[in-house]
Amino acid sequence: MTIDSPPPGLPAASAPPSARTRIRRIPDNARYDAATVHAIIDAALVCHVAFTDPAGVHCIPTACWRMGEHLYVHGSNGSRMLKVLQSEHGAAVTITHLDGLVLARSAFNHSMNYRSLVIYGHFEIVPEPGKSAALAAFLDHLLAGRQAEVRPGNAKELAATTVLRIGLDEAAAKVHAGPPEDDDEDMAWPVWAGVLPLQLSPQAPVRDAACSTAEPEYVRRWTERSFAPPEEPPAG
Ligand SMILES: Cc1cc2nc3c(=O)[nH]c(=O)nc-3n(C[C@H](O)[C@H](O)[C@H](O)COP(=O)(O)OP(=O)(O)OC[C@H]3O[C@@H](n4cnc5c(N)ncnc54)[C@H](O)[C@@H]3O)c2cc1C
């Protein structure tokens, strides 16, 4: 598999923000611009957070959202991950959107289309009043309009919840899109070649048995929500 074949037609990458974010493997796929970084986070509901503690190296999936130049995560005060992330140790966050399987004529040239992101840095705690605002933004990131309808978090719930954020100043994105790229001598090989697109596909809502409230717009239109990649990658 050559996952890293250069994407056709993408603009040249801007400069990496640090030595460790410089994409060495197929640098033509590198994207360091804020528009690409923001778009990858905004299209994500989940990230993976890597960190170390005395027990070893961990990589934990968790919900995420963006406000300005920070990625946010939240959870119970009792979360091991959230406690460790408040220490002086650094962390790495990744997000991957898998956009398709790229079927080449040779086994070697098979690939994937994707938008991925790696962020390095240190998480910091978000105290009140920013904590409540961040949690409201999280619910609206999941479903625009939901926050205004639900019972707001009370003092006890807020006190039991930790919100952390990490800056986006050390982030690198990698984007691969396009058809298979076969070697000339393989082009006549009699096998189907092309792209099998992939994306999250929202399914019909399932009403709770004890709920008699009318469906709001974001529920009625849930199956129309698109997780497709942007038509044109954001300019670098
Ligand atoms: C869906 C998917 C499937 C993949 N499958 C394979 C596979 O099967 N085999 C394989 O070798 N590679 C695969 N890759 C590419 C892989 O993520 C790495 O980019 C590649 O393996 C090079 O790793 P490296 O540590 O040598 O990168 P380097 O270029 O040395 O990494 C340097 C820095 O670049 C940044 N970086 C590296 N990779 C990424 C990335 N994907 N997204 C954002 N920033 C990045 C990080 O900051 C990293 O520290 C896949 C990527 C995706 C998104």
The ligand as an SDF file (V2000), in Angstrom:
LIG
                    3D

 53 58  0  0  0  0  0  0  0  0999 V2000
   -6.2320    6.8490    7.0090 C   0  0  0  0  0  0  0  0  0  0  0  0
   -4.7130    6.7880    6.9530 C   0  0  0  0  0  0  0  0  0  0  0  0
   -4.1040    5.6010    6.6590 C   0  0  0  0  0  0  0  0  0  0  0  0
   -2.7200    5.5220    6.5930 C   0  0  0  0  0  0  0  0  0  0  0  0
   -2.1350    4.3170    6.3590 N   0  0  0  0  0  0  0  0  0  0  0  0
   -0.7890    4.2090    6.3560 C   0  0  0  0  0  0  0  0  0  0  0  0
   -0.1500    2.9580    6.1850 C   0  0  0  0  0  0  0  0  0  0  0  0
   -0.7940    1.9150    6.0320 O   0  0  0  0  0  0  0  0  0  0  0  0
    1.2050    2.9050    6.2070 N   0  0  0  0  0  0  0  0  0  0  0  0
    1.9500    4.0440    6.4110 C   0  0  0  0  0  0  0  0  0  0  0  0
    3.1860    3.9360    6.4520 O   0  0  0  0  0  0  0  0  0  0  0  0
    1.3910    5.2420    6.5590 N   0  0  0  0  0  0  0  0  0  0  0  0
    0.0400    5.3480    6.5470 C   0  0  0  0  0  0  0  0  0  0  0  0
   -0.5470    6.5810    6.7160 N   0  0  0  0  0  0  0  0  0  0  0  0
    0.3160    7.7580    6.8180 C   0  0  0  0  0  0  0  0  0  0  0  0
    0.8190    7.9300    8.2440 C   0  0  0  0  0  0  0  0  0  0  0  0
   -0.1600    8.6580    8.9940 O   0  0  0  0  0  0  0  0  0  0  0  0
    2.1390    8.6920    8.3370 C   0  0  0  0  0  0  0  0  0  0  0  0
    1.9830    9.9700    7.7470 O   0  0  0  0  0  0  0  0  0  0  0  0
    3.2670    7.9600    7.6210 C   0  0  0  0  0  0  0  0  0  0  0  0
    3.3190    6.6020    8.0600 O   0  0  0  0  0  0  0  0  0  0  0  0
    4.5980    8.5990    7.9070 C   0  0  0  0  0  0  0  0  0  0  0  0
    4.8810    8.4710    9.2950 O   0  0  0  0  0  0  0  0  0  0  0  0
    6.2130    9.0890    9.8500 P   0  0  0  0  0  0  0  0  0  0  0  0
    6.1990    9.0130   11.3420 O   0  0  0  0  0  0  0  0  0  0  0  0
    7.3550    8.5160    9.0960 O   0  0  0  0  0  0  0  0  0  0  0  0
    5.9560   10.5940    9.3840 O   0  0  0  0  0  0  0  0  0  0  0  0
    6.8440   11.8500    9.3660 P   0  0  0  0  0  0  0  0  0  0  0  0
    6.5970   12.5460    8.0840 O   0  0  0  0  0  0  0  0  0  0  0  0
    8.2580   11.5860    9.7730 O   0  0  0  0  0  0  0  0  0  0  0  0
    6.1290   12.6490   10.5410 O   0  0  0  0  0  0  0  0  0  0  0  0
    6.6490   13.8870   10.9810 C   0  0  0  0  0  0  0  0  0  0  0  0
    5.5260   14.6690   11.5800 C   0  0  0  0  0  0  0  0  0  0  0  0
    4.5510   14.9110   10.5830 O   0  0  0  0  0  0  0  0  0  0  0  0
    3.2500   14.9030   11.1610 C   0  0  0  0  0  0  0  0  0  0  0  0
    2.4530   13.8190   10.5610 N   0  0  0  0  0  0  0  0  0  0  0  0
    2.8620   12.6050   10.1670 C   0  0  0  0  0  0  0  0  0  0  0  0
    1.8370   11.8970    9.6650 N   0  0  0  0  0  0  0  0  0  0  0  0
    0.7530   12.6930    9.7630 C   0  0  0  0  0  0  0  0  0  0  0  0
   -0.5930   12.5160    9.4080 C   0  0  0  0  0  0  0  0  0  0  0  0
   -1.0630   11.3960    8.8300 N   0  0  0  0  0  0  0  0  0  0  0  0
   -1.4490   13.5360    9.6550 N   0  0  0  0  0  0  0  0  0  0  0  0
   -1.0170   14.6900   10.2000 C   0  0  0  0  0  0  0  0  0  0  0  0
    0.2710   14.9080   10.5420 N   0  0  0  0  0  0  0  0  0  0  0  0
    1.1340   13.9080   10.3260 C   0  0  0  0  0  0  0  0  0  0  0  0
    3.4550   14.6950   12.6560 C   0  0  0  0  0  0  0  0  0  0  0  0
    3.5510   15.9550   13.2810 O   0  0  0  0  0  0  0  0  0  0  0  0
    4.7710   13.9730   12.7020 C   0  0  0  0  0  0  0  0  0  0  0  0
    5.4140   14.0710   13.9350 O   0  0  0  0  0  0  0  0  0  0  0  0
   -1.9300    6.6790    6.8090 C   0  0  0  0  0  0  0  0  0  0  0  0
   -2.5670    7.8860    7.1040 C   0  0  0  0  0  0  0  0  0  0  0  0
   -3.9320    7.9300    7.2030 C   0  0  0  0  0  0  0  0  0  0  0  0
   -4.5770    9.2450    7.5800 C   0  0  0  0  0  0  0  0  0  0  0  0
  1  2  1  0
  2  3  1  0
  2 52  2  0
  3  4  2  0
  4  5  1  0
  4 50  1  0
  5  6  2  0
  6  7  1  0
  6 13  1  0
  7  8  2  0
  7  9  1  0
  9 10  1  0
 10 11  2  0
 10 12  1  0
 12 13  2  0
 13 14  1  0
 14 15  1  0
 14 50  1  0
 15 16  1  0
 16 17  1  0
 16 18  1  0
 18 19  1  0
 18 20  1  0
 20 21  1  0
 20 22  1  0
 22 23  1  0
 23 24  1  0
 24 25  2  0
 24 26  1  0
 24 27  1  0
 27 28  1  0
 28 29  2  0
 28 30  1  0
 28 31  1  0
 31 32  1  0
 32 33  1  0
 33 34  1  0
 33 48  1  0
 34 35  1  0
 35 36  1  0
 35 46  1  0
 36 37  1  0
 36 45  1  0
 37 38  2  0
 38 39  1  0
 39 40  1  0
 39 45  2  0
 40 41  1  0
 40 42  2  0
 42 43  1  0
 43 44  2  0
 44 45  1  0
 46 47  1  0
 46 48  1  0
 48 49  1  0
 50 51  2  0
 51 52  1  0
 52 53  1  0
M  END
$$$$
